[in-house]
């Protein structure tokens, strides 16, 4: 019975959703029942249910998963833990026992749940698209569903390597016959879906549709896919395939740059201001509002300390004292004197309820106490999946990896970022210099681990970091096995022999 419940959880399609601040996510139930897909509005609700998997109402706040599975694993955070019982402590310490972690299981289940939601929409469009009444709208619905399916599969490939490939809705019994597919095969679906999205999604939206995926968002994710596939093969079943598709990535990024839809902001802090959402820096973000049941975000709570929250917020929450996500000294030491991003990104101390100053190092980039909602799950700030500065620096990375462009172009991209940070220009930027600038620019935005993996630097950089930072001696030596997470033990238990475990776990 327990095994049946697990697979049903993975494949559940109840699309109870919250509302987003611009993208209206109306609730829907029994989406798979006969006769539900009878109008354009029904399909729109179903698509909204696929988006809802990105929020708390979808099962766990997708951005919060990035904090635990990506940022906490990188050299940006040092969180060995005093007792070591928190999921992120085990992840930070590179323990081989991660297969039983709730965070590892939730990420697997949430992604496949969302994929099955997308597949249900796609299956129903194939059978009933005529009820939409507008061929262009039906195509847009298909493009949105395929974009989101690709987005979720891309994270699965980065986190787990080989995963089962579902191109249509399957029953729990059918799922028990489908083994993990090679990474290359999963990528083929991702590439096909994203190219369809590029070709069929609008460049932008207005009104209540703002927040939906655009063709430019699809180009941005497609560029990341090409860059990740192009990375050196350190793990034989990991996300990097050494395909050398840097020109292909550059083409997608150039289309975003040449669209004229985006521009860097002069003020770094304004990018993350609660009253400045949807600014010209944002290519695509996850929508949140405060005050609606399940509509707010939890991810800011993943960063701050519980002791700070007791003094500064009207509700409890945050990381407990035995398991804080402490920003690493290594990251802080990498900033040059006068870097304006430091004050906007970190909180380095606070006064507790006893009037004592507490030595704290955590990200507060996404926290504004004046905008606190009703509880720790109710932060209203949208979460940026891709920023325009990311596009510009990824384009520079393509050039350094052999795509078109000049050293002057690379230097100009990096120096634009440095100028906004109040720093002097540099010249002759190398890939290592670029990665360090990206580290500082996107600190707390959950990009560092992916940067290290796709450039083949993850093992050497992380072991150097451990040698410098790990005074607790709790972190284990990083190997290529650590590039991917284990298949959750619960999935191995569903049917013996269906999945085999990743090496090292």
C-alpha positions as CSV (number, residue, x, y, z in Angstrom):
1,X,0.0,0.0,0.0
2,X,2.8,2.4,0.8
3,X,4.4,1.8,-2.6
4,X,1.2,2.5,-4.3
5,X,0.7,5.8,-2.4
6,X,4.2,6.9,-3.5
7,X,3.7,6.4,-7.2
8,X,0.2,8.0,-6.9
9,X,1.8,11.0,-5.2
10,X,4.3,11.3,-8.1
11,X,1.5,11.2,-10.7
12,X,-1.2,13.1,-8.9
13,X,-3.0,15.7,-11.0
14,X,-5.1,17.6,-8.5
15,X,-4.5,21.2,-9.7
16,X,-5.5,23.1,-6.6
17,X,-3.8,26.5,-7.2
18,X,-3.4,29.9,-5.7
19,X,-3.5,33.3,-7.3
20,X,-0.4,35.1,-8.7
21,X,0.0,38.8,-8.7
22,X,-0.2,39.1,-12.5
23,X,-0.8,35.6,-13.8
24,X,-4.2,34.7,-12.5
25,X,-4.3,31.1,-11.3
26,X,-7.8,30.1,-10.8
27,X,-8.4,26.8,-8.9
28,X,-9.4,23.6,-10.7
29,X,-10.3,20.1,-9.6
30,X,-10.7,16.8,-11.3
31,X,-8.8,18.0,-14.3
32,X,-8.5,14.5,-15.8
33,X,-12.2,13.7,-15.7
34,X,-14.2,13.2,-18.8
35,X,-15.7,16.4,-20.2
36,X,-13.6,18.8,-18.2
37,X,-11.8,20.3,-21.2
38,X,-14.8,21.8,-22.9
39,X,-13.7,25.4,-23.4
40,X,-10.7,27.8,-23.7
41,X,-11.2,28.7,-20.1
42,X,-10.8,25.1,-19.0
43,X,-7.5,24.8,-20.9
44,X,-6.3,28.0,-19.4
45,X,-7.0,26.8,-15.9
46,X,-5.2,23.6,-16.6
47,X,-2.1,25.5,-17.9
48,X,-2.3,27.7,-14.8
49,X,-2.1,24.5,-12.7
50,X,1.2,23.7,-14.4
51,X,2.6,27.1,-13.5
52,X,1.2,26.6,-9.9
53,X,3.8,23.8,-9.4
54,X,6.4,26.7,-9.1
55,X,4.7,28.0,-5.9
56,X,3.7,26.9,-2.5
57,X,0.2,25.9,-3.7
58,X,2.0,23.5,-6.1
59,X,3.6,21.5,-3.4
60,X,6.5,23.2,-1.8
61,X,7.7,26.5,-3.3
62,X,10.0,25.7,-6.2
63,X,12.5,28.5,-5.5
64,X,12.9,27.2,-2.0
65,X,14.1,23.9,-3.5
66,X,16.8,25.8,-5.4
67,X,18.1,27.3,-2.1
68,X,18.5,23.8,-0.6
69,X,19.6,21.8,-3.6
70,X,21.8,24.4,-5.4
71,X,22.9,27.3,-3.2
72,X,23.4,25.2,-0.1
73,X,25.6,22.8,-2.1
74,X,27.8,25.5,-3.5
75,X,30.8,27.4,-2.1
76,X,28.5,30.3,-1.4
77,X,27.1,28.7,1.8
78,X,28.9,27.0,4.7
79,X,26.3,25.1,6.7
80,X,27.8,21.9,8.2
81,X,25.3,22.2,11.1
82,X,25.9,21.8,14.8
83,X,23.7,18.7,15.0
84,X,23.7,18.1,11.3
85,X,20.1,17.0,11.2
86,X,18.8,19.5,8.6
87,X,18.6,18.4,5.0
88,X,20.8,21.3,3.8
89,X,23.5,20.2,6.4
90,X,23.7,16.8,4.8
91,X,23.7,18.3,1.3
92,X,26.4,20.9,2.3
93,X,28.5,18.1,3.8
94,X,28.3,15.9,0.6
95,X,27.1,12.9,2.6
96,X,26.5,9.6,0.7
97,X,23.2,9.1,2.5
98,X,21.1,11.7,0.7
99,X,18.7,9.2,-0.9
100,X,16.4,9.3,2.1
101,X,16.3,13.1,2.4
102,X,12.9,14.7,2.2
103,X,14.2,17.5,0.0
104,X,15.7,15.1,-2.6
105,X,12.4,13.2,-2.7
106,X,10.2,16.3,-2.9
107,X,12.2,17.7,-5.8
108,X,11.7,14.5,-7.7
109,X,8.0,14.3,-6.9
110,X,7.2,17.9,-7.6
111,X,8.9,17.9,-11.0
112,X,7.2,14.8,-12.2
113,X,3.9,16.0,-10.8
114,X,4.3,19.1,-12.8
115,X,5.3,17.2,-15.9
116,X,2.2,15.0,-15.7
117,X,0.1,18.1,-15.4
118,X,1.7,19.5,-18.6
119,X,1.3,16.1,-20.3
120,X,-2.4,16.1,-19.4
121,X,-2.9,19.4,-21.1
122,X,-0.9,18.3,-24.2
123,X,-2.9,15.1,-24.5
124,X,-6.2,16.9,-24.2
125,X,-5.1,19.5,-26.7
126,X,-4.3,16.8,-29.2
127,X,-7.8,15.4,-28.7
128,X,-9.9,18.5,-28.1
129,X,-8.1,21.6,-29.3
130,X,-11.1,22.5,-31.4
131,X,-13.0,23.5,-28.2
132,X,-10.6,26.3,-27.6
133,X,-12.2,28.1,-30.5
134,X,-9.0,29.9,-31.6
135,X,-6.2,28.0,-33.3
136,X,-3.6,30.6,-32.3
137,X,-4.6,30.4,-28.6
138,X,-4.6,26.6,-28.7
139,X,-1.0,26.7,-30.1
140,X,0.0,29.1,-27.4
141,X,-1.4,26.8,-24.7
142,X,0.6,23.9,-26.3
143,X,3.7,26.1,-26.3
144,X,3.3,27.0,-22.7
145,X,2.8,23.4,-21.6
146,X,5.8,22.3,-23.6
147,X,8.0,25.1,-22.2
148,X,7.1,24.2,-18.7
149,X,7.6,20.5,-19.3
150,X,11.1,21.3,-20.7
151,X,11.8,23.6,-17.7
152,X,11.0,20.9,-15.2
153,X,12.9,18.2,-17.1
154,X,16.0,20.4,-17.3
155,X,16.1,20.6,-13.5
156,X,15.6,16.9,-13.2
157,X,18.5,16.2,-15.6
158,X,20.7,18.6,-13.6
159,X,19.8,17.1,-10.3
160,X,19.5,13.4,-11.0
161,X,21.0,12.7,-14.4
162,X,19.0,9.9,-16.1
163,X,15.3,10.1,-15.3
164,X,12.2,8.3,-16.7
165,X,10.9,10.0,-19.8
166,X,7.1,10.7,-20.0
167,X,5.9,12.3,-23.2
168,X,2.2,11.8,-22.4
169,X,0.2,11.1,-19.3
170,X,0.7,7.6,-17.9
171,X,-1.2,5.7,-15.2
172,X,0.6,4.5,-12.1
173,X,0.8,1.0,-13.4
174,X,2.2,2.2,-16.7
175,X,4.8,4.3,-14.8
176,X,6.1,1.1,-13.2
177,X,7.2,-0.2,-16.5
178,X,9.3,2.9,-17.6
179,X,12.9,2.9,-16.7
180,X,15.3,5.9,-16.5
181,X,16.1,7.2,-20.0
182,X,19.6,8.3,-21.1
183,X,20.4,11.9,-20.5
184,X,20.8,12.5,-24.2
185,X,17.3,11.2,-24.8
186,X,15.8,13.5,-22.2
187,X,17.6,16.4,-23.7
188,X,16.1,15.7,-27.1
189,X,12.6,16.2,-25.6
190,X,13.8,19.4,-23.8
191,X,15.3,20.8,-27.0
192,X,12.2,20.0,-29.0
193,X,9.8,21.5,-26.4
194,X,11.8,24.7,-26.0
195,X,12.2,25.2,-29.8
196,X,8.4,24.8,-30.1
197,X,8.0,27.4,-27.4
198,X,10.5,29.8,-29.0
199,X,8.6,29.5,-32.3
200,X,5.0,29.8,-30.9
201,X,5.0,32.0,-27.7
202,X,4.6,35.7,-27.8
203,X,7.5,38.0,-27.1
204,X,5.6,39.6,-24.2
205,X,2.3,39.8,-22.5
206,X,0.2,42.5,-20.9
207,X,-2.4,42.7,-18.2
208,X,-3.3,39.6,-16.3
209,X,-1.2,37.4,-18.6
210,X,2.0,39.0,-17.4
211,X,4.1,36.3,-15.8
212,X,3.5,33.6,-18.4
213,X,6.4,32.2,-20.4
214,X,7.5,34.2,-23.4
215,X,9.5,33.2,-26.5
216,X,12.4,35.2,-25.0
217,X,12.2,33.3,-21.7
218,X,12.2,30.1,-23.8
219,X,15.3,31.3,-25.6
220,X,17.0,32.0,-22.3
221,X,16.3,28.5,-20.9
222,X,17.3,27.0,-24.3
223,X,20.6,28.8,-24.1
224,X,21.2,27.4,-20.6
225,X,20.4,23.9,-21.9
226,X,23.0,24.3,-24.8
227,X,25.6,25.6,-22.4
228,X,25.0,22.8,-19.9
229,X,25.1,20.1,-22.6
230,X,28.3,21.6,-23.8
231,X,30.2,21.2,-20.5
232,X,32.9,18.6,-20.1
233,X,31.8,15.1,-19.1
234,X,32.9,14.6,-15.5
235,X,30.1,12.3,-14.5
236,X,29.2,9.6,-17.2
237,X,25.5,10.0,-16.5
238,X,25.5,13.7,-15.5
239,X,24.0,16.7,-17.3
240,X,27.2,17.7,-19.3
241,X,27.7,15.9,-22.7
242,X,30.6,17.9,-24.2
243,X,28.5,18.8,-27.2
244,X,30.2,22.2,-27.8
245,X,27.0,24.0,-28.7
246,X,28.3,27.5,-27.7
247,X,27.3,29.0,-31.0
248,X,23.8,27.7,-30.6
249,X,23.6,29.2,-27.1
250,X,25.0,32.5,-28.4
251,X,22.3,32.6,-31.1
252,X,19.5,32.4,-28.5
253,X,21.1,34.9,-26.2
254,X,21.7,37.4,-29.1
255,X,18.0,37.2,-29.9
256,X,17.1,38.3,-26.4
257,X,19.7,41.1,-26.5
258,X,18.5,42.3,-29.9
259,X,14.9,42.2,-29.0
260,X,15.1,45.5,-27.2
261,X,12.8,44.2,-24.5
262,X,15.2,44.4,-21.6
263,X,17.9,46.7,-20.1
264,X,20.1,46.6,-17.0
265,X,19.0,48.8,-14.1
266,X,21.5,51.4,-12.8
267,X,20.6,50.5,-9.2
268,X,21.4,46.9,-8.2
269,X,19.1,46.9,-5.2
270,X,16.2,48.1,-7.4
271,X,16.2,44.8,-9.2
272,X,14.8,43.0,-6.1
273,X,12.6,45.8,-4.7
274,X,9.1,44.7,-3.8
275,X,7.7,47.8,-5.5
276,X,9.6,47.3,-8.7
277,X,8.6,43.9,-9.9
278,X,8.7,43.1,-13.6
279,X,11.4,45.7,-14.2
280,X,13.5,45.8,-17.3
281,X,16.1,43.4,-15.8
282,X,13.6,40.5,-15.5
283,X,13.4,38.1,-18.4
284,X,11.2,35.6,-16.5
285,X,10.2,35.2,-12.9
286,X,7.9,33.2,-10.7
287,X,4.9,35.2,-9.5
288,X,4.0,35.6,-5.8
289,X,1.6,37.9,-3.9
290,X,0.9,38.3,-0.2
291,X,-2.4,37.7,1.4
292,X,-3.8,34.8,-0.7
293,X,-3.9,31.3,0.6
294,X,-0.9,29.6,-1.0
295,X,-0.2,32.6,-3.2
296,X,2.8,33.9,-1.4
297,X,6.4,32.6,-1.5
298,X,8.4,30.8,1.1
299,X,11.8,31.1,-0.4
300,X,13.0,34.2,1.5
301,X,12.4,32.3,4.7
302,X,15.0,29.7,3.6
303,X,17.8,32.3,3.9
304,X,17.4,34.1,7.2
305,X,18.1,33.1,10.8
306,X,15.3,32.2,13.2
307,X,16.9,34.5,15.9
308,X,16.7,37.5,13.5
309,X,13.1,36.7,12.7
310,X,12.1,36.7,16.3
311,X,13.1,40.4,16.6
312,X,12.3,41.7,13.2
313,X,9.3,39.9,11.9
314,X,5.7,39.5,13.2
315,X,5.8,35.7,12.8
316,X,8.2,32.9,13.6
317,X,10.4,31.0,11.1
318,X,13.8,30.9,9.6
319,X,16.8,28.7,10.0
320,X,17.3,27.4,13.5
321,X,20.5,28.0,15.4
322,X,21.8,24.5,14.9
323,X,21.3,24.7,11.2
324,X,21.8,28.2,9.8
325,X,22.7,28.7,6.1
326,X,25.7,30.8,6.8
327,X,27.2,32.7,3.9
328,X,30.7,31.5,3.5
329,X,33.7,33.6,4.4
330,X,35.1,32.5,1.0
331,X,32.3,34.3,-0.8
332,X,32.4,37.4,1.4
333,X,36.2,37.7,1.0
334,X,35.8,37.6,-2.8
335,X,34.2,41.0,-2.9
336,X,36.4,44.0,-3.5
337,X,36.3,46.9,-1.1
338,X,33.5,49.3,-2.0
339,X,31.4,46.8,-3.9
340,X,27.8,48.2,-3.6
341,X,26.3,44.7,-4.0
342,X,27.4,43.7,-0.5
343,X,24.9,45.8,1.4
344,X,22.1,44.8,-0.9
345,X,22.9,41.1,-0.7
346,X,23.9,40.2,2.9
347,X,23.0,40.8,6.5
348,X,26.2,40.3,8.6
349,X,24.9,40.9,12.1
350,X,21.9,41.8,14.1
351,X,20.8,42.7,17.7
352,X,18.8,39.9,19.4
353,X,16.0,40.2,21.9
354,X,18.5,40.6,24.7
355,X,20.2,43.5,23.1
356,X,23.2,41.5,22.2
357,X,24.9,41.7,18.8
358,X,24.8,38.4,16.9
359,X,27.4,37.5,14.4
360,X,25.3,36.4,11.4
361,X,26.0,35.9,7.7
362,X,22.9,35.3,5.6
363,X,21.4,36.4,2.3
364,X,18.8,39.1,2.7
365,X,18.5,40.1,-0.9
366,X,14.9,39.0,-1.1
367,X,13.8,40.2,2.4
368,X,12.1,43.5,3.2
369,X,10.6,43.5,6.7
370,X,8.2,46.3,5.8
371,X,6.7,43.9,3.2
372,X,6.3,40.9,5.4
373,X,3.0,39.1,4.9
374,X,0.9,37.1,7.3
375,X,3.4,34.3,7.9
376,X,6.6,32.8,6.7
377,X,4.9,31.4,3.6
378,X,3.5,34.7,2.5
379,X,6.4,36.8,1.0
380,X,5.1,38.6,-2.1
381,X,8.3,39.2,-4.0
382,X,8.5,37.5,-7.4
383,X,11.5,35.1,-7.8
384,X,13.8,35.8,-10.8
385,X,14.5,32.7,-12.8
386,X,16.5,34.7,-15.4
387,X,17.8,38.2,-15.4
388,X,19.0,40.3,-18.3
389,X,22.5,40.6,-16.7
390,X,22.6,36.8,-16.7
391,X,21.9,36.9,-20.4
392,X,24.8,39.3,-21.0
393,X,27.3,37.4,-18.9
394,X,26.2,34.0,-20.4
395,X,26.8,35.6,-23.9
396,X,30.3,36.6,-22.7
397,X,30.8,33.0,-21.5
398,X,29.9,31.7,-25.0
399,X,32.6,33.9,-26.5
400,X,35.2,32.7,-24.1
401,X,34.2,29.1,-24.9
402,X,34.8,29.7,-28.7
403,X,31.6,31.3,-30.0
404,X,31.6,34.5,-32.0
405,X,32.6,37.7,-30.3
406,X,35.7,39.5,-29.1
407,X,37.7,39.9,-25.9
408,X,36.5,43.5,-26.0
409,X,32.9,42.3,-25.9
410,X,33.6,40.1,-22.9
411,X,35.4,42.9,-21.1
412,X,32.5,45.3,-21.8
413,X,29.9,42.9,-20.4
414,X,31.8,42.3,-17.2
415,X,32.7,46.0,-16.8
416,X,29.1,47.0,-17.1
417,X,28.3,44.8,-14.1
418,X,31.3,46.1,-12.2
419,X,30.4,49.8,-12.9
420,X,27.0,49.3,-11.4
421,X,28.7,47.7,-8.4
422,X,30.9,50.8,-8.1
423,X,34.1,49.0,-9.1
424,X,36.9,49.9,-11.5
425,X,37.0,48.2,-14.9
426,X,39.2,45.2,-15.7
427,X,40.7,43.9,-19.0
428,X,41.5,40.5,-20.4
429,X,38.7,38.8,-18.6
430,X,39.1,35.0,-18.5
431,X,36.5,32.3,-17.9
432,X,37.6,32.1,-14.3
433,X,37.3,35.8,-13.8
434,X,33.9,35.8,-15.4
435,X,32.7,33.0,-13.1
436,X,33.9,34.9,-10.0
437,X,32.0,38.0,-11.2
438,X,28.9,35.9,-11.8
439,X,29.3,34.5,-8.3
440,X,29.2,38.0,-6.8
441,X,26.5,39.3,-9.1
442,X,24.1,36.4,-8.6
443,X,24.9,35.5,-4.9
444,X,21.9,34.0,-3.3
445,X,20.2,33.5,-6.7
446,X,21.0,29.8,-6.9
447,X,23.2,29.8,-10.0
448,X,26.6,29.1,-8.6
449,X,26.4,25.3,-8.5
450,X,25.2,25.1,-12.1
451,X,28.0,27.5,-13.2
452,X,30.6,25.2,-11.6
453,X,29.1,22.1,-13.1
454,X,28.7,23.2,-16.7
455,X,32.3,24.7,-16.8
456,X,33.8,21.5,-15.3
457,X,35.2,23.3,-12.3
458,X,32.9,21.9,-9.6
459,X,35.2,19.2,-8.1
460,X,38.4,21.3,-7.9
461,X,36.6,24.5,-6.8
462,X,34.6,22.7,-4.1
463,X,37.6,20.8,-2.7
464,X,39.7,23.9,-2.6
465,X,36.8,25.6,-0.8
466,X,36.5,22.8,1.8
467,X,40.2,23.0,2.5
468,X,39.9,26.7,3.2
469,X,36.5,26.9,4.9
470,X,35.6,23.6,6.7
471,X,36.8,24.2,10.2
472,X,34.3,21.7,11.4
473,X,35.8,18.8,9.4
474,X,32.3,17.7,8.5
475,X,32.4,18.2,4.7
476,X,33.5,15.2,2.7
477,X,35.7,15.2,-0.3
478,X,33.8,16.1,-3.5
479,X,34.0,13.7,-6.4
480,X,32.3,13.5,-9.8
481,X,29.6,11.4,-8.2
482,X,28.4,14.5,-6.3
483,X,27.5,16.2,-9.5
484,X,24.1,14.5,-9.4
485,X,21.9,13.6,-6.5
486,X,20.8,10.1,-5.7
487,X,17.5,8.7,-6.9
488,X,15.2,9.0,-3.9
489,X,15.1,5.8,-1.9
490,X,11.3,5.9,-2.0
491,X,11.4,5.6,-5.8
492,X,13.8,2.6,-5.6
493,X,11.4,1.0,-3.2
494,X,8.3,1.4,-5.4
495,X,9.4,-1.5,-7.7
496,X,12.7,-3.3,-7.1
497,X,14.9,-3.1,-10.1
498,X,13.0,-0.5,-12.0
499,X,15.6,2.2,-11.2
500,X,19.2,1.7,-10.3
501,X,20.9,4.1,-7.9
502,X,23.4,6.7,-9.1
503,X,27.0,5.9,-8.3
504,X,28.4,7.1,-5.0
505,X,25.2,6.7,-3.0
